[in-house]
């Protein structure tokens, strides 16, 4: 019951913010008022029951909060003038706040586009999206990203102020802005998901609730844009990747590599849905990076075991991905697939070239991949050194622990180079900007 209650509030929050922003033209004030209305709902609804029209209830309470705030700041006459100035002419005869919107209008997508305004940095857009569209509290967002609550509060306040200063109207972008703005929205959702799936730093490998929130928001976009192949591809990618979450950690929270995971713990329903989505999206085109990443994830998920993985197909897909969205991490993942198809020597040759790229040279993923390829090639001393170097460069404690253990195991048993190494997946964690979420 609690889960469905929370889901209801998160679904309604962006709709209510949208209604009030559309009516009064003040996104900042509307968002603050809705947060207060949500808190009131959390206190009252469990005790008194959910109202017959929960959205109307939230609109009424939030609108009252806005009115009280204005009354407290200005005299009655100035308040009336301000409200009159902010209310469009066509809304003087608007329905009562607790009435259903006559057009059944849902402003979630408009609010999502506003939260991902080009004037904002990715970090600010993520925070604002989670607060305004996701319905998460500031303390909850701060905990997820491991920053002080005051810092996150300031980040959100600055983001709202920047949007207000930009003069952006509460409306969907025009046709000329649509491709860029939709790309920004999808990128923010992708970043939110990846931060939940592979936490950048700290004691937890993943924040499952953050990944689930990204999936929920992406579903909302997909419902409104069901024919957009990249929206479909992103949703499929998230479902296919998140399906493995339960098997990614052991009893003590330790990292379990893909090749060692108990695949019976994977979410079969999510995999089926993801496969169906990407199968339908690819023929529609145009093919974009999210669709290709989803296809890679599907190949991994459909293999009954690690040794049954269709690595030639994955290698081909990474070639396509590198052509669409060149990225050093995509190239690194292609090197992994190359090693699985053509042997560790070929993979090491590719990594040797990538090591000259300053974007990768000091990254722990480069060292982790090279360590495993060296292990496969029988260079145990080199593998041990690279595992240790990778461990020293990651801020994720579970990942550091895993890499340190790998080095220790090789050092303790130098005559037993990697049991089942030919079937083992060299990736230890997904890479945020690489399209390698399919590998962990």
C-alpha positions, -999 to +999 in steps of 0.1 A: +000+000+000+028+024+009+045+017-025+013+025-044+007+056-023+042+069-031+037+060-068+005+080-068+021+111-053+051+109-077+027+105-107+005+134-096+033+158-085+045+169-120+009+172-132+000+196-103+031+216-108+022+219-145-014+231-138-002+258-114+026+269-136+003+272-165-023+291-144+000+315-126+032+316-147+056+311-118+074+278-120+095+284-088+065+293-066+044+265-080+070+239-074+075+250-038+038+250-032+033+215-046+061+202-023+041+216+007+009+200-007+027+166-010+038+168+026+003+176+037-009+146+017+017+123+034+004+135+068-034+134+060-041+107+035-029+077+054-051+088+083-082+101+064-080+081+032-071+092-004-096+118-017-119+109-045-100+134-067-065+133-054-051+156-081-078+182-074-070+180-037-033+186-043-041+215-067-064+231-041-039+228-013-009+240-034-029+269-048-038+279-012-002+278-003+007+301-032-020+325-022-009+325+015+027+331+004+017+361-017-005+375+011+023+373+036+046+393+013+024+420-001-006+440+007-040+428-004-042+452-033-008+444-046-015+407-043-047+410-063-028+429-090+000+404-091-024+374-094-044+393-121-012+401-140-001+365-139-034+350-149-039+347-187-071+361-200-084+328-211-081+314-176-105+339-159-132+314-166-111+284-157-127+255-138-125+251-101-091+239-088-106+206-077-123+199-110-108+176-136-089+193-164-115+194-192-090+183-218-074+157-195-042+176-200-010+161-186+019+186-183+045+160-172+064+161-205+063+199-206+077+200-171+104+175-179+115+196-209+116+227-186+136+208-160+161+198-187+165+234-200+197+239-220+208+267-196+213+241-169+243+219-163+236+181-163+240+180-125+215+208-120+191+193-146+192+159-129+185+174-095+157+195-107+141+167-127+142+144-097+126+171-075+100+185-099+091+156-121+102+126-100+086+139-068+117+130-047+125+152-017+156+173-015+170+151+014+163+120-007+181+134-037+210+145-016+213+110-001+213+094-035+241+116-048+260+116-014+261+154-010+249+175+019+212+184+019+221+221+019+243+217-011+215+199-030+190+225-019+212+253-033+217+234-065+179+230-070+173+267-061+199+279-085+185+258-112+150+272-108+164+307-106+183+302-139+152+289-156+132+319-143+160+343-155+160+327-190+123+337-194+115+302-207+077+299-211+059+269-197+053+253-230+068+225-252+097+237-273+090+247-308+096+224-338+131+238-344+141+231-307+125+197-304+154+174-315+180+191-292+157+194-262+144+158-265+181+146-267+188+166-235+158+150-217+169+115-227+205+122-217+194+133-182+173+103-177+202+081-189+225+097-164+200+093-136+196+056-144+234+050-146+240+067-113+215+044-097+228+013-115+265+019-109+269+045-081+299+067-087+313+065-052+306+053-017+298+020+000+269+009-022+273-006-057+239+006-068+209+028-057+180+007-070+154+033-062+172+058-084+172+034-113+135+027-108+127+064-108+146+068-141+126+040-156+093+055-143+101+088-158+112+073-191+079+053-192+061+086-189+080+100-219+074+068-238+036+070-232+036+105-247+060+097-275+054+060-283+066+062-319+100+078-311+125+050-316+152+065-293+127+070-265+117+033-269+154+023-271+162+041-239+134+025-221+144-009-234+180-004-224+170+005-188+147-025-185+172-049-199+200-036-177+180-032-145+167-067-149+201-079-136+201-058-105+192-084-080+221-107-091+248-080-092+256-081-055+263-109-031+251-114+004+274-087+018+269-062-010+299-074-029+301-070-067+292-101-087+305-099-123+281-107-151+297-140-159+293-152-123+258-140-118+229-164-110+208-158-140+177-173-124+176-141-103+173-119-134+139-103-139+125-123-168+094-101-172+116-070-176+138-088-201+108-099-222+094-063-222+128-049-231+134-073-259+099-067-273+105-029-272+138-030-290+126-055-315+098-032-325+119+000-324+149-011-346+130-016-379+113+018-375+145+038-374+164+060-375+188+039-354+203+058-325+228+050-297+202+040-271+187+014-295+221-001-302+230-002-265+196-019-259+204-045-286+237-052-269+220-056-236+194-079-252+221-102-265+236-106-231+202-111-214+191-137-239+222-159-234+214-189-211+249-187-197+280-166-201+296-191-224+266-190-247+269-152-252+270-143-289+302-122-288+305-118-326+271-101-327+281-079-298+313-070-315+293-060-346+269-039-326+297-021-309+311-013-343+277+002-352+276+021-319+311+035-324+301+047-359+269+065-345+283+079-313+321+077-311+333+076-275+365+063-259+345+041-236+326+026-265+359+019-281+371+002-249+340-020-248+346-029-284+381-039-274+366-063-248+343-078-275+373-081-298+392-101-272+362-124-267+360-131-305+396-129-317+416-136-285+431-115-258+461-105-279+438-086-304+420-070-274+452-059-259+463-044-292+432-023-292+436-013-256+472-002-263+459+023-288+432+036-264+457+041-236+471+071-255+437+088-252+439+113-223+402+107-215+410+071-207+446+071-197+439+075-159+405+059-158+400+028-137+380+011-164+411+010-188+432-007-161+404-031-152+399-042-188+436-045-195+441-065-163+416-091-173+429-093-209+464-098-195+450-125-173+435-142-203+468-139-221+487-154-192+506-122-182+498-126-145+522-101-132+508-074-156+473-084-146+480-081-109+495-046-114+466-034-135+440-048-110+457-029-082+460+002-103+423+000-112+413-005-075+433+027-066+415+047-092+378+039-084+357+057-058+332+029-056+340+008-025+324-025-038+343-022-071+376-014-053+371-044-031+364-067-061+394-055-080+417-058-049+405-094-044+411-103-080+447-091-077+451-110-044+437-142-059+462-141-088+491-133-065+482-162-042+478-187-071+501-177-099+500-212-114+462-211-119+455-183-143+418-176-142+394-205-140+369-204-168+386-173-181+374-178-217+338-175-206+343-147-181+332-112-190+360-088-184+338-059-175+335-053-137+310-024-138+290-005-163+306+027-176+285+058-173+290+074-207+300+043-227+270+023-235+284-005-215+255-008-191+249-041-208+280-056-194+275-055-156 
